[in-house]
C-alpha cells in the first residue's frame, strides 16, 4: 500500500519538477541568499509544511570550515554536517554566481583540506550554490493545484526537491548531504498515510505499519519516533 502511494505520485511530481527547473535558464545568476535554512517544508503562497516541521525550529548553522575533512583515501568526507558548513559559508558571503562562491570557498578551505578533497569541495560548493538558487526560484512560485490535500502536497514537494537535488548535486553529493534526511521524511509521510486510511481494522493497519517498518533501517524508525514526541 505505501509503495503504491508514493509511486503513484512520482509521475505527477515529475511534471512539477520539470516546470520548476525551466525557471533557472541561467544557473549562474544568484537569486540572493539570505537564509541558511532551506525550509523545504514551506511553499510560498500556499504555506504547506512537512509534518516534521515546526515553526521557528530552524537555527543558524554552528559548523565551521575546520570541520571539513577528508576520507583515508583523500576524497572529501561528505555528511549532513558538511551541508551545515556550506550553508554557513553562503550565509556569511554576499550573493554571487556559484562559480565565484566556489572559488572563495576553495580558498578558505585550503587551510583545512588538501587535494583531491580541496577540488572536490569546490565542485560541491559550485553545485550546492546553484541548487540553492534554483530552490529559491521554485519556492517563490505557488503550487499549481491550490486544493491539494496537505499530505499529498508534502509528498509532491519532497519528490520535487529530491529531483532538484539530483539534478544539481548528482547522486553522490545528494546522498551524502541529504540521504538520511530524505529517508526519514519518506518514512514519516508513508506512515502518516497508512494511519489516515479509513476502513481498516486494527490488525490490518498494524500489518501495514509492520511491513513499512521492514523497509527502513531501525535508526530511521527510532528517529521518527523521537521527532514525534
Backbone torsions as a table, in degrees:
resi	resn	phi	psi	omega
1	UNK	NA	-49.0	-177.5
2	UNK	-65.9	-37.3	178.7
3	UNK	-65.3	-41.3	179.8
4	UNK	-63.6	-40.1	-179.2
5	UNK	-60.0	-49.4	-177.7
6	UNK	-71.0	-42.3	-177.6
7	UNK	-63.7	-39.0	-177.3
8	UNK	-63.7	-24.3	-178.8
9	UNK	-88.4	-13.8	-173.6
10	UNK	-62.3	-42.5	-178.5
11	UNK	-63.7	-42.4	177.9
12	UNK	-64.5	-40.8	179.4
13	UNK	-64.2	-36.6	-178.9
14	UNK	-61.5	-37.4	178.3
15	UNK	-63.8	-39.2	179.5
16	UNK	-68.7	-41.6	178.9
17	UNK	-60.3	-45.4	-178.2
18	UNK	-60.3	-43.1	179.7
19	UNK	-65.3	-38.3	-180.0
20	UNK	-68.2	-40.7	-177.8
21	UNK	-65.8	-28.5	179.1
22	UNK	-64.1	-17.7	-178.3
23	UNK	-73.7	-19.3	-176.2
24	UNK	-107.2	62.7	-179.3
25	UNK	-66.7	-19.2	177.7
26	UNK	-125.7	86.3	-174.2
27	UNK	-66.7	-14.0	179.3
28	UNK	-85.6	-0.4	179.3
29	UNK	-92.6	115.4	-177.8
30	UNK	-72.7	141.3	179.7
31	UNK	-93.7	-11.5	-179.4
32	UNK	106.8	121.0	-177.0
33	UNK	-114.9	102.4	178.0
34	UNK	-111.6	-18.1	-179.6
35	UNK	-117.4	136.7	177.2
36	UNK	-83.5	-27.0	179.7
37	UNK	-81.0	150.4	-177.5
38	UNK	-85.0	-28.9	-176.1
39	UNK	53.0	47.6	-178.6
40	UNK	-66.9	-9.9	178.7
41	UNK	-92.5	2.9	-177.1
42	UNK	-121.5	130.6	177.0
43	UNK	-109.1	122.3	-179.6
44	UNK	-58.4	136.4	177.2
45	UNK	85.8	-11.8	-178.8
46	UNK	-126.1	-32.8	177.5
47	UNK	77.0	23.9	178.7
48	UNK	-75.1	133.4	177.0
49	UNK	-121.7	146.7	172.6
50	UNK	-68.9	153.8	-177.9
51	UNK	-59.8	-26.3	-176.5
52	UNK	-89.7	-2.3	179.5
53	UNK	-81.4	144.0	171.8
54	UNK	-132.3	135.8	-178.4
55	UNK	-55.2	133.0	177.6
56	UNK	77.5	10.5	-176.8
57	UNK	-79.8	-21.0	-178.5
58	UNK	-70.7	135.7	178.3
59	UNK	-129.7	160.3	-178.2
60	UNK	-65.6	140.6	179.3
61	UNK	-60.3	144.7	179.7
62	UNK	-109.2	-0.1	-178.1
63	UNK	-73.4	158.2	176.0
64	UNK	-130.9	165.7	179.5
65	UNK	-59.7	-26.1	180.0
66	UNK	-63.9	-17.3	-179.7
67	UNK	-86.6	-2.3	171.5
68	UNK	-70.2	138.7	-178.8
69	UNK	-149.3	166.5	179.3
70	UNK	-113.1	151.3	174.3
71	UNK	-73.9	165.8	-179.8
72	UNK	-52.4	-32.9	-179.8
73	UNK	-81.2	-5.5	178.3
74	UNK	105.5	-13.1	179.6
75	UNK	-74.7	157.7	-179.2
76	UNK	-66.7	135.0	174.0
77	UNK	-79.9	122.1	-175.0
78	UNK	-119.6	127.9	180.0
79	UNK	-154.3	-179.0	176.1
80	UNK	-60.7	-30.4	177.6
81	UNK	-66.7	-34.4	175.4
82	UNK	-59.9	-38.6	178.1
83	UNK	-61.9	-37.4	177.6
84	UNK	-63.9	-38.5	177.9
85	UNK	-63.0	-44.8	179.4
86	UNK	-62.1	-44.9	-179.0
87	UNK	-63.7	-41.5	179.7
88	UNK	-62.8	-43.4	179.9
89	UNK	-62.5	-43.1	179.1
90	UNK	-63.6	-38.8	-178.0
91	UNK	-70.0	-22.9	-176.3
92	UNK	-97.7	-0.1	-178.1
93	UNK	-124.7	146.3	-179.5
94	UNK	-60.6	150.1	177.2
95	UNK	-56.5	138.7	179.8
96	UNK	-157.8	169.2	176.6
97	UNK	-61.5	148.5	-178.0
98	UNK	-53.3	-38.1	-179.0
99	UNK	-70.0	-30.4	176.5
100	UNK	-70.0	-46.7	177.1
101	UNK	-58.5	-40.9	-178.1
102	UNK	-65.2	-38.8	178.6
103	UNK	-64.3	-41.0	177.5
104	UNK	-65.3	-41.3	-179.5
105	UNK	-64.9	-42.3	-179.7
106	UNK	-62.3	-41.7	-179.9
107	UNK	-64.5	-41.2	-179.9
108	UNK	-69.9	-33.9	-177.6
109	UNK	-80.5	-10.5	-176.8
110	UNK	-58.8	-28.6	-179.9
111	UNK	-68.1	-28.0	-171.7
112	UNK	-108.5	-18.3	-176.2
113	UNK	-128.9	153.5	172.3
114	UNK	-123.8	172.6	-179.7
115	UNK	-69.0	147.2	4.3
116	UNK	-88.0	-3.2	-176.8
117	UNK	-62.1	-33.7	-177.4
118	UNK	-63.9	-48.0	178.8
119	UNK	-66.6	-34.8	177.9
120	UNK	-65.6	-36.9	177.6
121	UNK	-65.2	-40.1	177.8
122	UNK	-65.0	-40.4	177.6
123	UNK	-63.7	-43.0	178.6
124	UNK	-60.9	-43.8	-179.7
125	UNK	-65.4	-38.0	176.4
126	UNK	-57.7	-47.8	-179.4
127	UNK	-66.7	-43.1	-175.8
128	UNK	-66.5	-42.4	179.5
129	UNK	-64.4	-40.6	177.6
130	UNK	-65.4	-39.7	177.9
131	UNK	-62.2	-44.4	-179.3
132	UNK	-64.1	-37.5	177.4
133	UNK	-63.6	-46.4	-179.5
134	UNK	-65.2	-37.2	179.1
135	UNK	-62.8	-40.7	179.8
136	UNK	-64.9	-38.2	177.8
137	UNK	-61.6	-47.4	-178.7
138	UNK	-65.3	-39.5	-178.9
139	UNK	-68.2	-19.7	178.6
140	UNK	-80.3	-8.5	-179.2
141	UNK	-99.4	140.0	176.8
142	UNK	-70.9	152.8	175.0
143	UNK	-61.7	141.8	-175.7
144	UNK	-65.7	-26.8	-178.6
145	UNK	-114.2	105.5	-174.0
146	UNK	-69.9	-18.2	-175.1
147	UNK	-108.0	23.5	179.9
148	UNK	-69.9	135.8	177.5
149	UNK	-59.2	138.4	-173.2
150	UNK	-53.8	-42.4	179.8
151	UNK	-63.4	-41.9	177.7
152	UNK	-65.7	-40.1	179.1
153	UNK	-62.5	-37.7	179.5
154	UNK	-65.7	-41.9	178.3
155	UNK	-64.5	-44.3	179.4
156	UNK	-58.9	-42.3	-177.6
157	UNK	-70.7	-37.4	177.0
158	UNK	-64.2	-43.7	178.4
159	UNK	-62.0	-41.3	179.7
160	UNK	-63.1	-48.6	-177.9
161	UNK	-65.9	-39.5	178.9
162	UNK	-62.7	-41.9	178.7
163	UNK	-66.3	-36.6	178.5
164	UNK	-65.8	-39.3	177.0
165	UNK	-62.8	-42.7	178.0
166	UNK	-61.4	-40.9	-178.6
167	UNK	-61.6	-45.9	-173.3
168	UNK	-92.1	-39.6	-172.4
169	UNK	-91.9	-28.9	-172.0
170	UNK	83.3	163.3	-173.4
171	UNK	-61.7	-42.4	-175.4
172	UNK	-63.7	-53.2	-178.2
173	UNK	-68.3	-38.0	179.6
174	UNK	-61.4	-45.1	-179.2
175	UNK	-63.7	-42.4	-179.0
176	UNK	-65.3	-40.5	-175.8
177	UNK	-84.3	-34.4	-169.8
178	UNK	-128.6	-2.2	-172.9
179	UNK	-54.2	-53.1	-177.7
180	UNK	-65.5	-40.0	-178.8
181	UNK	-64.1	-45.6	-179.4
182	UNK	-65.5	-38.0	178.8
183	UNK	-61.7	-43.3	178.3
184	UNK	-63.3	-43.8	-178.4
185	UNK	-63.5	-41.8	179.5
186	UNK	-65.1	-39.4	178.7
187	UNK	-63.9	-45.0	-178.9
188	UNK	-61.3	-45.1	-179.8
189	UNK	-64.8	-43.0	179.7
190	UNK	-63.9	-40.6	180.0
191	UNK	-66.1	-41.3	179.1
192	UNK	-64.1	-35.5	176.7
193	UNK	-63.4	-46.3	179.8
194	UNK	-61.5	-37.6	-179.9
195	UNK	-69.6	-22.4	-176.0
196	UNK	-92.4	-10.3	-178.1
197	UNK	-65.2	130.2	-178.9
198	UNK	-90.9	150.3	172.4
199	UNK	91.6	-3.8	178.4
200	UNK	-83.2	148.5	169.1
201	UNK	-77.5	166.6	178.9
202	UNK	-61.7	-37.0	179.0
203	UNK	-65.2	-43.5	178.9
204	UNK	-61.5	-43.4	-179.7
205	UNK	-64.7	-43.0	179.5
206	UNK	-63.7	-37.1	178.1
207	UNK	-65.3	-41.6	178.8
208	UNK	-66.7	-40.2	178.7
209	UNK	-65.8	-39.7	178.4
210	UNK	-64.8	-40.2	177.9
211	UNK	-64.2	-39.4	178.0
212	UNK	-63.4	-43.7	-178.6
213	UNK	-63.0	-30.8	178.8
214	UNK	-69.0	-16.9	-178.8
215	UNK	-85.4	-10.6	-173.4
216	UNK	-125.9	150.9	176.7
217	UNK	-63.5	154.3	179.9
218	UNK	-59.1	-35.0	-178.6
219	UNK	-62.5	-35.8	179.0
220	UNK	-67.6	-45.0	-179.7
221	UNK	-63.2	-41.7	179.4
222	UNK	-65.8	-40.1	179.6
223	UNK	-64.3	-39.8	177.4
224	UNK	-63.7	-39.2	178.2
225	UNK	-64.4	-41.0	178.8
226	UNK	-65.2	-40.0	-177.7
227	UNK	-70.4	-21.6	-178.7
228	UNK	-83.7	-11.5	-177.2
229	UNK	-78.4	NA	NA
